Amino acid sequence: MTTDVAADPATALLVVDLQVDFCEGGALAVAGGNALIAPVNGLAQRFRTVVLTQDWHPADHTSFASNHADAAPFSEITMPYGPQVLWPDHCVWDTHGAAFHPDLDIPHARLIVRKGQHREIDSYSAFYENDGVTPTGLAGALREWGIERVVLCGIATDFCVGWSALDARKHGFAATIIEPLTAAIDVDGSLDATRSAAREFGVTWSHDF
């Protein structure tokens, strides 16, 4: 990714879920999360428009394994909107775990998108809840700002980053994932599946930042 692309006023950086619970030591820690913070801070300084996303769940969220009798974390159930991985409790609103990583330093971020507030629906994408029809409002904001391209980084490559990239393409935005600035969970081949789906929808993968 060239400096010219980062400085383009029609390009936005989407920093996905760099929160305490998703980094080492958190309730749903993803290996490599802490190492992303410093380079993402540096990358963000090159963009005029930066959007942060934040998982933000009620304690009784239906995606938590603890809210299903005898269910194990990382098992899968079927919800009205489709398959749902059951997660350890994480990013419960107004808790330390839901806060951004304390070293994240992007004061010029233009918008924070909170997702997953609805008890009955999980939310990976920055654009939609997992039912695929309940919007977050991000697409409208980007259009009003004249954004045409989204660059993505953060956690997790194979869930919130990847789903956000797919939905960006569905809304007509170009989308590029900066893979070295992401960290993956990789549950049952989810990383390979995300890479395949993303390429099919025209998402580009870059190692240059």
N, C-alpha and C positions, 0 to 999 in steps of 0.2 A: 504494500500500500504506500503510495507516494505522499509526500507532504502536501502536494497540490490537491489530492483527493481529500485529505483530512481538512484542509482549509476551505474547501468548497462549501458555500453557504447552503447548497441544496443537499448536503450530506449530514446525517446525524449519527452520533455514537450512542448506542444502546448498551448500557452497563447493567448486566443482569445479576441480581440477587447476591451481591457481595456483602453478605450478612454474617453475623457472628455464628449462627447455627450451622452455616454451610462451610465454614472454614475449620481447620484443625482445632480440636477442643470443643466444637459445637455439637449439638444434639444430632445433627445429620451431616457430619463432617465429610467433605469430599477432599481426597488427597490432592495436595497442590493448591488448595484455595488460598492459603496465606501468601504464597509466593506470587499471586496475581496482583496483589494490591499496589505495590510500588510501580510496576510497569503500566498498570491501568491508569494510575494517577498521572503518569507522564504522558500517556497517549491522549488522555482527556484534554490536556492543555492545548492540544493541536486542533481541537474541534470547537466551532462556534456554538453548535447545538449538541447538548448532552442530555440524555434521559436516563434516569436510574429506575430500576424496578426493585420491588420489595415484597417478598412473600409476607402475608399478613393474615394469619388464621385465627379464628376463635378456638378456644380450648377443646370444644366438642366437635371439631371438624371431622367429617365422615371419612377423610383420607387418612386419619390417624389409626394405626393398628390398635391402639389402646381403647378405642371407642367401639371395637368389635370383639365380642366374646371369643376367646381362644384363637384369635388371629395373630399371626406372627408378622413382625415387620418384614417388608419386602415381599410378602405374599401378594396375591392378586385376587380381587373380587370383581364382579360385574355390577356396575352402577347403571342407572337409566341412560346415561350418555355413553356407556361403553366400558371397556376394561379399566380398572383402577388399581395401581400399586398402592399398598397400604404402607405408610411411612411411620417411622418413629415420630413422636410429637416434636414439632419444630416450628420456629418462627411464629409463636403464639403472640398475638398483638400486645403491644405495651410491655413486652418482656425484654430482658437483655439479649436473648438469643435472636430476637427479631430485628435488633438494631443493626445498622450498617457496621461493617468492620471498623474499629476505632481509628485505624490508620488510613481509611479511605478519605481522600481529600480532593473533592471536586466541587468547590463552592459555587462555580458558575453553572452547575446543572440547572437546566431550565424546567424540568418536570420530574416528579417522583410518581411512578405508577405503582399503586398497591394492588395486589392480586390475591385471590383466595379467601376473600372475606366471607363469601357465601358458604354457609355450613355444608350445604348439600353438594357443592361442586368444587372439585379441585381446579387449580389454575396454574398451568405451566407457561403458556404464552403471555407475552406482554400485550397482546392484542385482544385475546378472547379467553374466557373461562373454558374449561375442558369440554363443555357441551358444544363448543364451536359456534354458538349463536349469541352468547352474552358478551357484549363488547366492553373493553376497558376505557374506550375513548381515545386511545393513543393514535389510531389511524387518522381520526379527524384532526387532532392537534398537529400531527406531522404535515398533513395536507395544508392546513391553514398557515403553517410556517414556510410553505414552499419546499418541503423536503421531498427528494426524489430517490434517495439512496440511504440505506441503513447499514452501518457497520456494527457488528455485535461482538461482545466479549463477556466473560463472567462464568457463572455456575448455574446449571450444569450443562455441559456441551450437548448431552444426549436427551435432555429434558427441556428446561426453560429456555436455554439459548437456542437449541435446534427448533423447538416449536415456534419460538418467536420469529426466527428466520423464515420458516415456512409460511407463517401468517403474513409476514411482511410481503413476501412474494404474491400471496393471494390478493393482497390489497394493491398490487401493482408497483411496489417499491423494489428497486434493486436491493439485494442483500448479500453482504459478505461477512463470513465468520472468521475472526482472527484466531485460528485454532491454538497457537501457543499461549494465548491469553484467555483460555478456557480450561476448565477441569471437568472431567466426566465421572459419572457414577458407574455406568456400564453394568446394568442389571439384565441378565439373560440376553446378551447381545444387543442391548439398546443403542450402543454407540454405533455399531455397524449399520443398524437399521436407520438411525438418524442420518448418517452420512449418505446412505443410498437415497432416502426420501428427499433430502435436501438437494442433492445433485439433480434428481428427477425434476424438481420444481425450479431449477435454475439458480439455486443459491451457490455462491462461489466460496471456496475455502482458501484462505491466504495464510502464509507463514511469515509474511512481511508486515512489520508494524513500526 
